[in-house]
Amino acid sequence: MEVATWVYAVKIRLLVKADLPALEWEGEYTHFRRLYADAYERAQGGRSVLWVAEYPEVGIIGQLFVQLNTEWTEMMGGEKRGYIYAFRVRPPYRSSGLGTRMMDIAEADLIRRGYDVVTLNVAKNNPKAQQLYERQGYTVVSSEPGRWSYIDDKGMWQSVEEPAWHMEKRLYKTLNGQGD
Ligand SMILES: CC(C)(COP(=O)(O)OP(=O)(O)OC[C@H]1O[C@@H](n2cnc3c(N)ncnc32)[C@H](O)[C@@H]1OP(=O)(O)O)[C@@H](O)C(=O)NCCC(=O)NCCS
């Protein structure tokens, strides 16, 4: 894909607390306020890595969260796996190569951290996103019912049912620890 020139002006960096309100857009994602606050706390504790894309003069136009697996899994002899979620780019900025750039940066960071595999879930009714992940080297490994719940900004439990494909990609490392 040809990357639009403006994409190179976008800074992909770690989320700071002051960015949290911008993740709610114009209210579309206010219901995820607690979820975002919890993700921020986990990042403070080193259990996740939260990326945002900041376009100078515009603000936050994209986000990609990575959940790092727990020490417990590692102690059990399992592989180190990172899980990508809450990945979105604001509509006017889509299909220009920004999302791909964000994934590349998140994956390179996982490689630096010594991770072996990166996983994600994509809704079965989102073939466009699935196509992007396939292009990025992810393959479907299982089918998930996609049932989960969260507490919204008003303190109410909300249930979500979104059948999904679980996809994964093996991260390749070179001797100097950089991606290839
Ligand atoms: C998925 C998403 C984060 C990718 O960011 P992006 O900046 O558009 O990504 P890129 O420009 O690098 O890649 C473009 C590809 O993303 C996919 N894509 C584009 N628009 C999309 C949309 N509205 N929804 C889902 N995927 C989309 C397509 O495969 C597209 O390829 P194409 O342009 O050849 O059709 C972004 O499109 C988005 O926010 N979509 C809506 C939310 C979503 O579906 N998130 C993923 C949940 S698993």
The ligand as an SDF file (V2000), in Angstrom:
LIG
                    3D

 48 50  0  0  0  0  0  0  0  0999 V2000
   -8.5890   -1.0540   11.3640 C   0  0  0  0  0  0  0  0  0  0  0  0
   -7.9490    0.3500   11.4010 C   0  0  0  0  0  0  0  0  0  0  0  0
   -7.4360    0.6580   12.8200 C   0  0  0  0  0  0  0  0  0  0  0  0
   -6.7580    0.3560   10.4280 C   0  0  0  0  0  0  0  0  0  0  0  0
   -6.1950    1.6380   10.3970 O   0  0  0  0  0  0  0  0  0  0  0  0
   -5.8770    2.3240    8.9750 P   0  0  0  0  0  0  0  0  0  0  0  0
   -5.0710    3.5440    9.2480 O   0  0  0  0  0  0  0  0  0  0  0  0
   -7.1370    2.4570    8.2110 O   0  0  0  0  0  0  0  0  0  0  0  0
   -4.9320    1.1780    8.3460 O   0  0  0  0  0  0  0  0  0  0  0  0
   -4.0650    1.1970    7.0210 P   0  0  0  0  0  0  0  0  0  0  0  0
   -4.3350    2.4500    6.2420 O   0  0  0  0  0  0  0  0  0  0  0  0
   -2.6750    0.8850    7.3520 O   0  0  0  0  0  0  0  0  0  0  0  0
   -4.6530   -0.0700    6.2950 O   0  0  0  0  0  0  0  0  0  0  0  0
   -5.8300    0.0510    5.5500 C   0  0  0  0  0  0  0  0  0  0  0  0
   -6.5930   -1.2430    5.6300 C   0  0  0  0  0  0  0  0  0  0  0  0
   -7.3560   -1.2900    6.8370 O   0  0  0  0  0  0  0  0  0  0  0  0
   -8.6060   -1.8970    6.5780 C   0  0  0  0  0  0  0  0  0  0  0  0
   -9.6660   -0.9040    6.8140 N   0  0  0  0  0  0  0  0  0  0  0  0
   -9.8740    0.2740    6.2210 C   0  0  0  0  0  0  0  0  0  0  0  0
  -10.9710    0.8770    6.6850 N   0  0  0  0  0  0  0  0  0  0  0  0
  -11.4710    0.0560    7.6100 C   0  0  0  0  0  0  0  0  0  0  0  0
  -12.6130    0.1210    8.4380 C   0  0  0  0  0  0  0  0  0  0  0  0
  -13.4750    1.1270    8.4150 N   0  0  0  0  0  0  0  0  0  0  0  0
  -12.8160   -0.8830    9.2790 N   0  0  0  0  0  0  0  0  0  0  0  0
  -11.9730   -1.9130    9.3240 C   0  0  0  0  0  0  0  0  0  0  0  0
  -10.8670   -2.0390    8.5480 N   0  0  0  0  0  0  0  0  0  0  0  0
  -10.6370   -1.0620    7.6930 C   0  0  0  0  0  0  0  0  0  0  0  0
   -8.5960   -2.3140    5.1160 C   0  0  0  0  0  0  0  0  0  0  0  0
   -8.0740   -3.6240    5.0210 O   0  0  0  0  0  0  0  0  0  0  0  0
   -7.6190   -1.3240    4.5460 C   0  0  0  0  0  0  0  0  0  0  0  0
   -7.0400   -1.7790    3.3560 O   0  0  0  0  0  0  0  0  0  0  0  0
   -7.5070   -1.0940    1.9960 P   0  0  0  0  0  0  0  0  0  0  0  0
   -7.2830    0.3710    2.1680 O   0  0  0  0  0  0  0  0  0  0  0  0
   -6.6400   -1.7360    0.9640 O   0  0  0  0  0  0  0  0  0  0  0  0
   -8.9590   -1.4290    1.8780 O   0  0  0  0  0  0  0  0  0  0  0  0
   -8.9700    1.4590   10.9770 C   0  0  0  0  0  0  0  0  0  0  0  0
   -9.3770    1.2280    9.6580 O   0  0  0  0  0  0  0  0  0  0  0  0
  -10.1820    1.5390   11.8770 C   0  0  0  0  0  0  0  0  0  0  0  0
  -10.1740    2.2580   12.8700 O   0  0  0  0  0  0  0  0  0  0  0  0
  -11.2690    0.8080   11.5580 N   0  0  0  0  0  0  0  0  0  0  0  0
  -12.4780    0.8070   12.3330 C   0  0  0  0  0  0  0  0  0  0  0  0
  -12.2800    0.1370   13.6760 C   0  0  0  0  0  0  0  0  0  0  0  0
  -11.8100   -1.2940   13.5020 C   0  0  0  0  0  0  0  0  0  0  0  0
  -12.3540   -2.0460   12.7110 O   0  0  0  0  0  0  0  0  0  0  0  0
  -10.7710   -1.6530   14.2850 N   0  0  0  0  0  0  0  0  0  0  0  0
  -10.2140   -2.9870   14.2670 C   0  0  0  0  0  0  0  0  0  0  0  0
  -10.8830   -3.8250   15.2910 C   0  0  0  0  0  0  0  0  0  0  0  0
  -10.2220   -5.4780   15.2970 S   0  0  0  0  0  0  0  0  0  0  0  0
  1  2  1  0
  2  3  1  0
  2  4  1  0
  2 36  1  0
  4  5  1  0
  5  6  1  0
  6  7  2  0
  6  8  1  0
  6  9  1  0
  9 10  1  0
 10 11  2  0
 10 12  1  0
 10 13  1  0
 13 14  1  0
 14 15  1  0
 15 16  1  0
 15 30  1  0
 16 17  1  0
 17 18  1  0
 17 28  1  0
 18 19  1  0
 18 27  1  0
 19 20  2  0
 20 21  1  0
 21 22  1  0
 21 27  2  0
 22 23  1  0
 22 24  2  0
 24 25  1  0
 25 26  2  0
 26 27  1  0
 28 29  1  0
 28 30  1  0
 30 31  1  0
 31 32  1  0
 32 33  2  0
 32 34  1  0
 32 35  1  0
 36 37  1  0
 36 38  1  0
 38 39  2  0
 38 40  1  0
 40 41  1  0
 41 42  1  0
 42 43  1  0
 43 44  2  0
 43 45  1  0
 45 46  1  0
 46 47  1  0
 47 48  1  0
M  END
$$$$
